[in-house]
């Protein structure tokens, strides 16, 4: 049908332009979103109704896609039961925006550099202990803070330490990148695909912790062991006979002591609210907006500085993306994809879960995992409805596939791009060969662990 052809064409053009990176990705998704509203819902559906006897309602589709009415419902801010998300996922956007404001507030006062320097000092600036400690820290921080921010500061401190302790920072930065992506898979707020999955299906922070969190924790043991065995040769003779007394103290990283204390309290509050939101029934939209407002009030005269650094282009990217995906959903394309997956799996639940994990992983290694996750959410929803396979199990498979698959290549996730960019600017360029040689094997290992774990625990 005309509307379906237009929806698919716009989606493919959007993906192609995102991959080529010729234009800012927020402009790509916003333009494609506008075309979806005009051509798919406006023109295409009218043509289908007139010539093919369809019963589309273009105006209703636009209203449902924009989903502005959700702001005025109690369930958007306070939900006792599971809330269904249709159209633009405003809860995801508000939550990410709120976390961005909080993180910029923490960065302004030097929180991340202080934490890195404290840990380095705690292990007496020994390179291999720093290597292992920074992997664990990357994992833990990424459970609560966007992995891009985690890697931005970790990689910068790693480069600084490498110049003082005379070691190659690339293996350490690659290990930090992988652990950040792995830590992001452990919680609902750790990685954008998880936020999309969680807000779409009404999962809580605790739901992710006891499911993907357990998988991530098991995988972390193998990950640390792998990077230690494969990279320790790079640090064997580093850091010897170096006077560490001249190293900057952790306290020197703090630019505003009062603001530092306030930021720590706000971060702790955010963690408590996220952990308890299933009991308090506060939605992630409420938590994100509330944390942002508290950060802004506490920032005082630094408000403009913090707000200027918020990644608005990413938020606009999300809005356009959700509109384009709604075009596929409203015209029935995603239902067709779900039926196809169900057909080729022959009703075999093991094969179906394997397809979701590995297709998600392979796709996310080469394309942004955010649009892929947003596309797959309604697909697995339809699969659950038509095949009877547990929706939560498919959701955990999708989360692990998209989160971990992105670690396999330098372009698979935003954290990868940021980390390798920091290394390159410091005079340590990271090519595809070097990156994949170190990170691709552990990506496959963790995906195998995830697949086996889901098979054993849930099926």
VODOKE-509712 format. One record per residue (C-alpha): residue number from 1; residue in one letter; chain; x, y, z. Coordinates in pm, 1 decimal, padded with zeros to 6 digits. Layout:
{NUM, A, A, {X, Y, Z}},
...
% end
This chain:
{1, X, A, {00000.0, 00000.0, 00000.0}},
{2, X, A, {00108.6, 00359.3, -00059.2}},
{3, X, A, {00138.8, 00455.9, 00308.1}},
{4, X, A, {00346.6, 00146.5, 00383.6}},
{5, X, A, {00581.5, 00209.2, 00090.7}},
{6, X, A, {00629.9, 00570.6, 00197.7}},
{7, X, A, {00689.1, 00473.7, 00562.6}},
{8, X, A, {00955.0, 00215.8, 00468.2}},
{9, X, A, {01121.5, 00452.0, 00218.2}},
{10, X, A, {01146.7, 00732.9, 00473.5}},
{11, X, A, {01281.5, 00494.3, 00736.3}},
{12, X, A, {01550.9, 00355.4, 00501.6}},
{13, X, A, {01654.4, 00704.6, 00389.3}},
{14, X, A, {01678.4, 00811.4, 00753.3}},
{15, X, A, {01895.1, 00512.5, 00844.9}},
{16, X, A, {02118.1, 00563.2, 00541.5}},
{17, X, A, {02176.6, 00929.3, 00622.4}},
{18, X, A, {02247.2, 00850.0, 00989.5}},
{19, X, A, {02507.3, 00589.7, 00890.8}},
{20, X, A, {02684.3, 00816.8, 00641.5}},
{21, X, A, {02696.3, 01099.8, 00897.1}},
{22, X, A, {02688.5, 01358.9, 00619.1}},
{23, X, A, {02433.4, 01566.9, 00807.3}},
{24, X, A, {02371.8, 01617.9, 01181.9}},
{25, X, A, {02158.4, 01324.0, 01286.0}},
{26, X, A, {01899.9, 01537.6, 01467.4}},
{27, X, A, {01822.7, 01722.3, 01143.3}},
{28, X, A, {01791.8, 01389.3, 00961.8}},
{29, X, A, {01536.4, 01241.8, 01203.3}},
{30, X, A, {01338.6, 01565.0, 01240.4}},
{31, X, A, {01308.8, 01607.5, 00861.9}},
{32, X, A, {01214.6, 01241.6, 00816.2}},
{33, X, A, {00965.7, 01276.1, 01102.7}},
{34, X, A, {00804.3, 01575.2, 00930.6}},
{35, X, A, {00784.9, 01376.8, 00604.6}},
{36, X, A, {00620.0, 01091.1, 00793.8}},
{37, X, A, {00350.4, 01321.2, 00928.6}},
{38, X, A, {00288.7, 01482.8, 00589.6}},
{39, X, A, {00336.2, 01199.2, 00340.7}},
{40, X, A, {00253.7, 00882.9, 00535.4}},
{41, X, A, {-00027.9, 01005.3, 00759.6}},
{42, X, A, {-00147.8, 01288.5, 00537.0}},
{43, X, A, {-00112.6, 01175.6, 00174.8}},
{44, X, A, {-00048.8, 00800.3, 00187.7}},
{45, X, A, {-00332.7, 00706.9, 00419.5}},
{46, X, A, {-00580.1, 00917.2, 00221.0}},
{47, X, A, {-00476.2, 00742.9, -00102.2}},
{48, X, A, {-00504.7, 00400.4, 00062.3}},
{49, X, A, {-00853.1, 00483.7, 00192.8}},
{50, X, A, {-00970.6, 00608.8, -00146.7}},
{51, X, A, {-00822.8, 00347.7, -00380.8}},
{52, X, A, {-00767.9, 00039.1, -00163.4}},
{53, X, A, {-01062.9, 00054.5, 00073.2}},
{54, X, A, {-00852.3, 00094.0, 00385.6}},
{55, X, A, {-00987.7, 00247.4, 00703.3}},
{56, X, A, {-00696.3, 00466.0, 00810.7}},
{57, X, A, {-00756.2, 00781.2, 01012.5}},
{58, X, A, {-00465.6, 01013.7, 00933.7}},
{59, X, A, {-00555.8, 01280.4, 01188.3}},
{60, X, A, {-00592.8, 01022.4, 01463.7}},
{61, X, A, {-00256.7, 00870.2, 01364.8}},
{62, X, A, {-00088.8, 01211.8, 01389.9}},
{63, X, A, {-00250.1, 01277.7, 01728.0}},
{64, X, A, {-00141.5, 00938.5, 01860.6}},
{65, X, A, {00210.4, 00983.8, 01724.1}},
{66, X, A, {00267.0, 01330.8, 01872.5}},
{67, X, A, {00112.0, 01201.9, 02196.8}},
{68, X, A, {00095.3, 01549.4, 02352.2}},
{69, X, A, {-00213.2, 01458.9, 02552.6}},
{70, X, A, {-00005.1, 01223.4, 02770.7}},
{71, X, A, {00141.5, 01521.8, 02956.3}},
{72, X, A, {-00204.4, 01591.8, 03098.1}},
{73, X, A, {-00269.4, 01240.0, 03227.7}},
{74, X, A, {-00194.2, 01129.4, 03582.4}},
{75, X, A, {-00039.6, 00803.4, 03456.9}},
{76, X, A, {00238.9, 00995.2, 03283.1}},
{77, X, A, {00363.6, 01130.0, 03616.0}},
{78, X, A, {00231.4, 00876.2, 03866.4}},
{79, X, A, {00158.3, 00521.5, 03752.8}},
{80, X, A, {00040.6, 00245.6, 03985.8}},
{81, X, A, {00028.1, -00021.5, 03717.2}},
{82, X, A, {00198.4, -00076.2, 03383.3}},
{83, X, A, {00152.8, 00219.6, 03149.6}},
{84, X, A, {00139.5, 00171.5, 02775.0}},
{85, X, A, {00355.5, 00401.6, 02564.5}},
{86, X, A, {00247.9, 00499.6, 02213.8}},
{87, X, A, {00382.1, 00763.7, 01980.9}},
{88, X, A, {00670.7, 00985.7, 02086.1}},
{89, X, A, {00804.4, 00840.2, 02409.3}},
{90, X, A, {00807.9, 01164.9, 02605.8}},
{91, X, A, {00894.0, 00980.3, 02928.4}},
{92, X, A, {01224.1, 00867.3, 02774.2}},
{93, X, A, {01301.8, 01217.5, 02649.0}},
{94, X, A, {01223.3, 01387.9, 02981.6}},
{95, X, A, {01422.6, 01132.6, 03177.6}},
{96, X, A, {01730.7, 01159.8, 02955.7}},
{97, X, A, {01708.6, 01539.9, 02963.7}},
{98, X, A, {01689.7, 01536.8, 03343.6}},
{99, X, A, {01991.0, 01307.9, 03374.5}},
{100, X, A, {02184.8, 01529.0, 03130.8}},
{101, X, A, {02122.8, 01834.0, 03350.0}},
{102, X, A, {02230.3, 01644.0, 03662.5}},
{103, X, A, {02547.5, 01510.5, 03499.4}},
{104, X, A, {02649.4, 01853.3, 03370.4}},
{105, X, A, {02602.6, 01987.1, 03722.4}},
{106, X, A, {02830.7, 01713.0, 03857.6}},
{107, X, A, {03088.8, 01773.2, 03584.0}},
{108, X, A, {03101.9, 02146.2, 03655.6}},
{109, X, A, {03220.8, 02091.5, 04012.6}},
{110, X, A, {03483.0, 01830.5, 03915.0}},
{111, X, A, {03310.0, 01520.6, 04055.0}},
{112, X, A, {03428.9, 01274.1, 03789.0}},
{113, X, A, {03793.6, 01384.5, 03780.1}},
{114, X, A, {03801.5, 01380.1, 04162.0}},
{115, X, A, {03666.5, 01023.4, 04169.3}},
{116, X, A, {03922.1, 00900.4, 03913.9}},
{117, X, A, {04213.1, 01062.2, 04096.4}},
{118, X, A, {04098.1, 00921.6, 04431.8}},
{119, X, A, {04091.4, 00567.7, 04297.8}},
{120, X, A, {04429.2, 00604.7, 04126.3}},
{121, X, A, {04580.2, 00731.3, 04451.0}},
{122, X, A, {04413.9, 00449.5, 04648.4}},
{123, X, A, {04601.2, 00187.0, 04444.1}},
{124, X, A, {04926.8, 00389.0, 04476.5}},
{125, X, A, {04933.5, 00473.7, 04105.3}},
{126, X, A, {05017.3, 00114.1, 04006.6}},
{127, X, A, {04915.5, 00072.9, 03642.4}},
{128, X, A, {04759.6, -00274.3, 03643.6}},
{129, X, A, {04554.4, -00206.5, 03961.9}},
{130, X, A, {04442.8, 00124.1, 03800.9}},
{131, X, A, {04350.6, -00072.3, 03488.2}},
{132, X, A, {04129.6, -00314.7, 03683.0}},
{133, X, A, {03986.9, -00046.0, 03913.2}},
{134, X, A, {03890.3, 00181.2, 03623.3}},
{135, X, A, {03708.3, -00108.5, 03453.0}},
{136, X, A, {03496.7, -00165.4, 03762.3}},
{137, X, A, {03438.5, 00208.0, 03804.7}},
{138, X, A, {03333.3, 00241.5, 03441.0}},
{139, X, A, {03083.0, -00043.2, 03489.4}},
{140, X, A, {02934.6, 00099.3, 03811.1}},
{141, X, A, {02910.9, 00461.2, 03694.2}},
{142, X, A, {02749.5, 00360.6, 03364.5}},
{143, X, A, {02471.1, 00189.0, 03558.7}},
{144, X, A, {02343.9, 00531.7, 03661.1}},
{145, X, A, {02507.0, 00787.9, 03430.4}},
{146, X, A, {02512.2, 00806.2, 03052.6}},
{147, X, A, {02808.6, 00603.7, 02920.9}},
{148, X, A, {02918.2, 00893.5, 02697.9}},
{149, X, A, {02980.0, 01112.1, 03003.6}},
{150, X, A, {03150.7, 00827.5, 03189.6}},
{151, X, A, {03395.1, 00763.0, 02905.6}},
{152, X, A, {03454.2, 01129.3, 02833.4}},
{153, X, A, {03596.8, 01185.7, 03180.3}},
{154, X, A, {03751.7, 00841.3, 03233.9}},
{155, X, A, {03938.3, 00852.4, 02902.5}},
{156, X, A, {04063.7, 01205.6, 02971.7}},
{157, X, A, {04198.2, 01102.9, 03314.4}},
{158, X, A, {04345.8, 00783.7, 03165.3}},
{159, X, A, {04537.3, 00987.1, 02907.9}},
{160, X, A, {04658.8, 01220.8, 03184.5}},
{161, X, A, {04777.2, 00927.9, 03396.2}},
{162, X, A, {04942.1, 00763.3, 03094.6}},
{163, X, A, {05163.7, 01067.1, 03042.4}},
{164, X, A, {05266.6, 01058.7, 03408.7}},
{165, X, A, {05312.5, 00681.3, 03439.7}},
{166, X, A, {05443.6, 00623.6, 03084.8}},
{167, X, A, {05201.6, 00367.5, 02942.3}},
{168, X, A, {04989.6, 00329.7, 02629.1}},
{169, X, A, {04636.6, 00440.4, 02724.8}},
{170, X, A, {04456.9, 00273.2, 02431.1}},
{171, X, A, {04402.7, -00076.3, 02582.9}},
{172, X, A, {04280.4, 00080.9, 02907.3}},
{173, X, A, {04040.8, 00314.7, 02724.6}},
{174, X, A, {03902.1, 00025.2, 02516.1}},
{175, X, A, {03845.6, -00177.7, 02833.3}},
{176, X, A, {03669.3, 00120.4, 02993.7}},
{177, X, A, {03446.9, 00160.3, 02686.1}},
{178, X, A, {03341.4, -00204.0, 02692.7}},
{179, X, A, {03273.4, -00200.5, 03068.1}},
{180, X, A, {03069.0, 00120.3, 03031.8}},
{181, X, A, {02849.6, -00041.1, 02766.2}},
{182, X, A, {02820.5, -00354.6, 02980.6}},
{183, X, A, {02732.6, -00151.7, 03290.6}},
{184, X, A, {02473.7, 00039.6, 03088.2}},
{185, X, A, {02297.3, -00287.7, 03011.0}},
{186, X, A, {02251.7, -00361.7, 03382.8}},
{187, X, A, {01991.7, -00095.2, 03464.3}},
{188, X, A, {01702.3, 00086.1, 03304.9}},
{189, X, A, {01879.8, 00422.3, 03311.8}},
{190, X, A, {02222.2, 00298.8, 03205.2}},
{191, X, A, {02178.4, 00300.3, 02828.3}},
{192, X, A, {01924.9, 00469.8, 02597.7}},
{193, X, A, {01795.5, 00138.5, 02450.7}},
{194, X, A, {01710.8, 00024.1, 02804.4}},
{195, X, A, {01530.3, 00349.5, 02876.5}},
{196, X, A, {01325.4, 00300.2, 02559.7}},
{197, X, A, {01244.7, -00062.6, 02648.5}},
{198, X, A, {01166.9, 00017.2, 03010.9}},
{199, X, A, {00939.1, 00313.5, 02947.8}},
{200, X, A, {00763.7, 00136.4, 02659.0}},
{201, X, A, {00673.1, -00172.9, 02859.8}},
{202, X, A, {00645.9, -00027.6, 03209.2}},
{203, X, A, {00947.7, -00210.8, 03354.6}},
{204, X, A, {01101.1, -00076.2, 03674.1}},
{205, X, A, {01461.7, -00012.7, 03770.2}},
{206, X, A, {01450.9, -00327.8, 03982.0}},
{207, X, A, {01319.4, -00534.6, 03688.7}},
{208, X, A, {01634.3, -00458.8, 03492.9}},
{209, X, A, {01868.5, -00510.8, 03788.7}},
{210, X, A, {01740.7, -00862.1, 03864.5}},
{211, X, A, {01737.7, -00963.1, 03496.9}},
{212, X, A, {01987.8, -00787.4, 03269.9}},
{213, X, A, {02180.3, -00675.2, 03578.3}},
{214, X, A, {02254.5, -01033.9, 03679.4}},
{215, X, A, {02365.7, -01117.9, 03323.9}},
{216, X, A, {02590.8, -00811.0, 03316.0}},
{217, X, A, {02744.3, -00896.5, 03653.4}},
{218, X, A, {02828.5, -01251.4, 03542.5}},
{219, X, A, {02969.8, -01116.2, 03215.7}},
{220, X, A, {03178.5, -00858.6, 03405.4}},
{221, X, A, {03384.8, -01135.6, 03566.4}},
{222, X, A, {03472.3, -01278.5, 03225.1}},
{223, X, A, {03529.7, -00929.3, 03084.6}},
{224, X, A, {03781.5, -00823.8, 03349.9}},
{225, X, A, {03962.6, -01156.6, 03318.0}},
{226, X, A, {03974.1, -01125.6, 02938.6}},
{227, X, A, {04111.7, -00771.0, 02934.5}},
{228, X, A, {04363.8, -00852.3, 03207.7}},
{229, X, A, {04498.7, -01155.8, 03021.9}},
{230, X, A, {04501.5, -00991.2, 02679.8}},
{231, X, A, {04628.4, -00643.5, 02778.5}},
{232, X, A, {04854.9, -00688.6, 03080.5}},
{233, X, A, {05160.1, -00708.4, 02852.7}},
{234, X, A, {05103.7, -00342.4, 02760.5}},
{235, X, A, {05150.6, -00235.8, 03123.0}},
{236, X, A, {05417.0, -00482.1, 03241.4}},
{237, X, A, {05696.3, -00227.5, 03287.5}},
{238, X, A, {05490.4, 00089.8, 03321.6}},
{239, X, A, {05486.9, 00312.2, 03627.9}},
{240, X, A, {05821.3, 00188.7, 03763.5}},
{241, X, A, {06070.0, 00424.9, 03927.0}},
{242, X, A, {05833.6, 00724.3, 03900.0}},
{243, X, A, {05804.3, 00982.1, 04176.3}},
{244, X, A, {05429.8, 01002.3, 04249.6}},
{245, X, A, {05467.3, 01271.2, 04514.8}},
{246, X, A, {05438.9, 01539.7, 04246.9}},
{247, X, A, {05108.5, 01408.0, 04114.9}},
{248, X, A, {04809.5, 01642.2, 04155.3}},
{249, X, A, {04594.4, 01568.4, 04459.3}},
{250, X, A, {04233.0, 01453.5, 04407.5}},
{251, X, A, {04113.2, 01763.4, 04593.7}},
{252, X, A, {04261.1, 01984.2, 04321.5}},
{253, X, A, {03999.3, 01846.2, 04078.7}},
{254, X, A, {03714.5, 02000.7, 04281.8}},
{255, X, A, {03629.5, 02344.4, 04143.5}},
{256, X, A, {03342.9, 02425.6, 04381.1}},
{257, X, A, {03340.8, 02255.6, 04722.6}},
{258, X, A, {02988.0, 02360.7, 04816.0}},
{259, X, A, {02855.1, 02266.2, 04472.2}},
{260, X, A, {03042.4, 01936.1, 04496.7}},
{261, X, A, {02859.3, 01841.5, 04815.8}},
{262, X, A, {02523.7, 01942.5, 04671.4}},
{263, X, A, {02590.0, 01741.9, 04353.0}},
{264, X, A, {02669.6, 01431.0, 04557.2}},
{265, X, A, {02338.6, 01466.5, 04743.9}},
{266, X, A, {02143.1, 01515.8, 04419.6}},
{267, X, A, {02309.5, 01210.1, 04262.8}},
{268, X, A, {02229.5, 00999.8, 04570.6}},
{269, X, A, {01867.8, 01122.1, 04557.3}},
{270, X, A, {01841.9, 01025.6, 04190.0}},
{271, X, A, {01968.8, 00674.9, 04266.1}},
{272, X, A, {01724.1, 00632.4, 04555.5}},
{273, X, A, {01429.7, 00751.8, 04344.7}},
{274, X, A, {01521.9, 00519.9, 04058.2}},
{275, X, A, {01568.3, 00217.9, 04282.7}},
{276, X, A, {01239.2, 00281.9, 04464.7}},
{277, X, A, {01020.3, 00410.0, 04180.4}},
{278, X, A, {00831.3, 00080.1, 04155.3}},
{279, X, A, {00722.7, 00133.0, 04517.0}},
{280, X, A, {00667.0, 00508.7, 04503.1}},
{281, X, A, {00492.5, 00482.1, 04160.9}},
{282, X, A, {00676.7, 00793.2, 04044.1}},
{283, X, A, {00744.5, 00753.6, 03672.6}},
{284, X, A, {01086.7, 00810.8, 03517.4}},
{285, X, A, {00945.8, 01128.3, 03359.9}},
{286, X, A, {00868.7, 01265.8, 03706.5}},
{287, X, A, {01209.3, 01160.2, 03839.5}},
{288, X, A, {01397.6, 01309.1, 03545.2}},
{289, X, A, {01212.4, 01639.7, 03558.2}},
{290, X, A, {01239.0, 01660.1, 03937.2}},
{291, X, A, {01614.6, 01595.2, 03941.7}},
{292, X, A, {01665.6, 01854.6, 03667.2}},
{293, X, A, {01469.8, 02118.4, 03860.5}},
{294, X, A, {01662.1, 02049.7, 04182.7}},
{295, X, A, {01993.3, 02072.8, 03994.6}},
{296, X, A, {01890.7, 02402.3, 03833.7}},
{297, X, A, {01779.7, 02552.0, 04166.2}},
{298, X, A, {02103.7, 02442.3, 04334.9}},
{299, X, A, {02321.5, 02572.0, 04049.0}},
{300, X, A, {02239.0, 02936.8, 04120.8}},
{301, X, A, {02438.9, 03165.4, 03891.4}},
{302, X, A, {02579.8, 02864.7, 03700.3}},
{303, X, A, {02242.0, 02767.2, 03550.5}},
{304, X, A, {02315.4, 02905.2, 03204.8}},
{305, X, A, {02652.6, 02729.7, 03197.6}},
{306, X, A, {02489.7, 02395.0, 03277.8}},
{307, X, A, {02196.2, 02432.9, 03039.5}},
{308, X, A, {02425.1, 02536.3, 02752.0}},
{309, X, A, {02608.1, 02203.5, 02778.7}},
{310, X, A, {02293.6, 01986.7, 02774.6}},
{311, X, A, {02291.1, 01771.6, 02462.0}},
{312, X, A, {01977.8, 01918.3, 02300.2}},
{313, X, A, {02057.9, 01769.8, 01955.1}},
{314, X, A, {02027.3, 01418.8, 02102.1}},
{315, X, A, {01684.4, 01499.9, 02246.3}},
{316, X, A, {01569.2, 01633.4, 01907.8}},
{317, X, A, {01711.5, 01320.6, 01747.4}},
{318, X, A, {01489.6, 01108.4, 01971.3}},
{319, X, A, {01175.8, 01306.3, 01885.4}},
{320, X, A, {01222.7, 01269.4, 01509.6}},
{321, X, A, {01317.5, 00903.4, 01547.1}},
{322, X, A, {01002.5, 00814.5, 01740.4}},
{323, X, A, {00784.4, 00980.2, 01474.0}},
{324, X, A, {00945.2, 00780.3, 01191.9}},
{325, X, A, {00910.0, 00453.7, 01385.2}},
{326, X, A, {00543.8, 00538.4, 01447.9}},
{327, X, A, {00499.9, 00557.5, 01071.0}},
{328, X, A, {00608.5, 00193.8, 01048.5}},
{329, X, A, {00386.9, 00097.9, 01340.2}},
{330, X, A, {00071.0, 00279.3, 01228.7}},
{331, X, A, {00088.9, 00131.7, 00876.4}},
{332, X, A, {00138.5, -00224.5, 01001.0}},
{333, X, A, {00497.9, -00273.1, 00880.2}},
{334, X, A, {00627.0, -00371.4, 01223.7}},
{335, X, A, {00352.8, -00632.0, 01257.1}},
{336, X, A, {00466.3, -00782.6, 00926.1}},
{337, X, A, {00826.4, -00795.4, 01052.3}},
{338, X, A, {00713.6, -00963.9, 01374.0}},
{339, X, A, {00513.7, -01219.5, 01177.5}},
{340, X, A, {00818.8, -01287.0, 00957.5}},
{341, X, A, {01042.4, -01351.2, 01259.3}},
{342, X, A, {00775.8, -01577.0, 01406.0}},
{343, X, A, {00750.8, -01765.2, 01075.4}},
{344, X, A, {01123.0, -01826.1, 01019.6}},
{345, X, A, {01163.9, -01937.0, 01380.8}},
{346, X, A, {00885.8, -02189.2, 01325.3}},
{347, X, A, {00748.0, -02120.1, 01671.2}},
{348, X, A, {01076.5, -02236.9, 01826.8}},
{349, X, A, {01121.6, -02004.3, 02124.6}},
{350, X, A, {01496.7, -02073.3, 02148.5}},
{351, X, A, {01551.3, -01975.0, 01786.1}},
{352, X, A, {01332.7, -01668.7, 01825.8}},
{353, X, A, {01529.7, -01541.7, 02127.3}},
{354, X, A, {01859.0, -01616.4, 01950.9}},
{355, X, A, {01744.4, -01419.6, 01646.0}},
{356, X, A, {01649.6, -01119.8, 01862.7}},
{357, X, A, {01983.6, -01120.8, 02050.6}},
{358, X, A, {02219.3, -01178.0, 01758.8}},
{359, X, A, {02040.0, -00972.8, 01493.7}},
{360, X, A, {02022.2, -00686.0, 01745.3}},
{361, X, A, {02391.6, -00727.2, 01823.6}},
{362, X, A, {02508.9, -00743.7, 01462.2}},
{363, X, A, {02293.4, -00447.4, 01361.8}},
{364, X, A, {02406.5, -00242.7, 01663.2}},
{365, X, A, {02772.8, -00305.6, 01579.1}},
{366, X, A, {02735.7, -00097.2, 01263.0}},
{367, X, A, {02437.3, 00131.3, 01317.2}},
{368, X, A, {02322.2, 00337.8, 01612.8}},
{369, X, A, {02155.7, 00105.6, 01865.1}},
{370, X, A, {01904.1, 00372.9, 01967.3}},
{371, X, A, {01694.3, 00375.4, 01646.8}},
{372, X, A, {01727.1, -00002.4, 01621.4}},
{373, X, A, {01591.5, -00049.4, 01975.0}},
{374, X, A, {01309.1, 00196.6, 01910.4}},
{375, X, A, {01218.5, 00002.1, 01596.2}},
{376, X, A, {01230.7, -00339.0, 01763.7}},
{377, X, A, {01018.2, -00248.8, 02068.9}},
{378, X, A, {00683.1, -00267.3, 01885.3}},
{379, X, A, {00812.7, -00570.0, 01690.8}},
{380, X, A, {00867.2, -00779.6, 02003.1}},
{381, X, A, {00540.1, -00646.6, 02143.8}},
{382, X, A, {00364.5, -00786.5, 01838.1}},
{383, X, A, {00562.7, -01111.3, 01860.2}},
{384, X, A, {00452.8, -01160.5, 02219.9}},
{385, X, A, {00089.9, -01106.3, 02119.5}},
{386, X, A, {00099.3, -01345.8, 01821.7}},
{387, X, A, {00331.1, -01624.1, 01943.9}},
{388, X, A, {00268.5, -01630.4, 02317.8}},
{389, X, A, {00640.7, -01596.1, 02397.1}},
{390, X, A, {00707.8, -01401.4, 02716.8}},
{391, X, A, {00742.2, -01029.3, 02644.9}},
{392, X, A, {00988.2, -00965.9, 02933.4}},
{393, X, A, {01221.1, -01240.9, 02808.7}},
{394, X, A, {01227.2, -01088.7, 02460.4}},
{395, X, A, {01283.3, -00746.0, 02616.3}},
{396, X, A, {01590.7, -00870.9, 02807.4}},
{397, X, A, {01720.0, -01032.2, 02487.5}},
{398, X, A, {01674.0, -00707.2, 02295.1}},
{399, X, A, {01844.8, -00503.1, 02566.3}},
{400, X, A, {02150.6, -00727.9, 02587.2}},
{401, X, A, {02181.0, -00756.9, 02209.0}},
{402, X, A, {02166.5, -00382.5, 02142.6}},
{403, X, A, {02375.9, -00280.2, 02443.9}},
{404, X, A, {02657.3, -00533.1, 02397.6}},
{405, X, A, {02658.0, -00553.9, 02017.5}},
{406, X, A, {02748.4, -00186.5, 01997.9}},
{407, X, A, {03081.4, -00261.2, 02168.8}},
{408, X, A, {03207.8, -00468.1, 01875.6}},
{409, X, A, {03320.8, -00183.9, 01647.2}},
{410, X, A, {03447.9, 00173.6, 01688.1}},
{411, X, A, {03116.7, 00314.0, 01557.3}},
{412, X, A, {02871.6, 00079.7, 01728.9}},
{413, X, A, {02794.7, 00305.0, 02025.8}},
{414, X, A, {02844.6, 00671.3, 02109.2}},
{415, X, A, {03079.1, 00585.6, 02397.6}},
{416, X, A, {03311.0, 00409.6, 02151.3}},
{417, X, A, {03331.0, 00716.7, 01929.7}},
{418, X, A, {03395.7, 00947.6, 02225.8}},
{419, X, A, {03663.6, 00723.8, 02381.4}},
{420, X, A, {03859.7, 00667.2, 02062.1}},
{421, X, A, {03831.6, 01038.5, 01981.1}},
{422, X, A, {03988.0, 01133.8, 02316.3}},
{423, X, A, {04270.3, 00885.2, 02254.7}},
{424, X, A, {04324.0, 01018.7, 01902.1}},
{425, X, A, {04344.0, 01380.2, 02015.8}},
{426, X, A, {04608.2, 01277.5, 02271.5}},
{427, X, A, {04825.1, 01129.0, 01995.5}},
{428, X, A, {04704.6, 00767.3, 02016.1}},
{429, X, A, {04482.5, 00708.0, 01709.5}},
{430, X, A, {04275.0, 00389.5, 01725.3}},
{431, X, A, {04209.2, 00215.8, 01394.0}},
{432, X, A, {03939.9, -00039.5, 01317.0}},
{433, X, A, {04191.9, -00321.4, 01322.8}},
{434, X, A, {04331.5, -00238.1, 01666.0}},
{435, X, A, {03986.7, -00175.8, 01811.3}},
{436, X, A, {03827.1, -00494.9, 01679.3}},
{437, X, A, {04129.2, -00708.9, 01766.9}},
{438, X, A, {04082.4, -00620.9, 02134.1}},
{439, X, A, {03706.0, -00565.9, 02168.6}},
{440, X, A, {03539.2, -00795.7, 01912.3}},
{441, X, A, {03631.6, -01128.1, 02084.5}},
{442, X, A, {03492.9, -01023.6, 02423.6}},
{443, X, A, {03180.3, -00888.7, 02253.3}},
{444, X, A, {03113.7, -01235.5, 02109.4}},
{445, X, A, {03193.8, -01399.7, 02445.1}},
{446, X, A, {02949.2, -01179.0, 02637.0}},
{447, X, A, {02677.2, -01232.5, 02374.7}},
{448, X, A, {02724.7, -01608.4, 02408.6}},
{449, X, A, {02702.9, -01576.5, 02788.2}},
{450, X, A, {02383.6, -01369.6, 02752.9}},
{451, X, A, {02225.2, -01619.8, 02514.3}},
{452, X, A, {02306.6, -01921.0, 02732.5}},
{453, X, A, {02195.0, -01740.0, 03048.3}},
{454, X, A, {01857.5, -01646.2, 02898.8}},
{455, X, A, {01807.3, -02001.2, 02765.5}},
{456, X, A, {01887.0, -02160.2, 03102.8}},
{457, X, A, {01705.4, -01913.7, 03326.9}},
{458, X, A, {01389.8, -01834.0, 03131.2}},
{459, X, A, {01320.8, -02106.5, 02872.0}},
% end
